[in-house]
């Protein structure tokens, strides 16, 4: 099982990768709050997706987040590192994403 620090670091790595690719993919019209819940560690993180970037990552849950991702710590690490296919993880319910269907379509552009 990954640690809370491992999960936090993975989210910051994801943010850096999204930041590096934000300009090349074109501006993504998405400005939503994001909660990332890690139930096996009983922890959560939150931030904001805007313009193809993940910003303002902080510890703690945001119950009012427009997009909520729930994943076990090892699955979160595997998603960020590319070892776990996002579509397969969601369809098998290994990872849960709660969001507006239109937001989900926009999120696919980030992945």
Buried (B, 14 or more C-beta within 10 A) or exposed (E): EBEBEBBBBBBBEBBEBBBEEBEEEEEBEBEBBBBBBBEBBEBBBBBBBBBBBBEEBEEEBBEEBBBBBBBBBBBBBBBBEEEBBBEEBBEEEBBEBBBEEEBEEBBEEBE
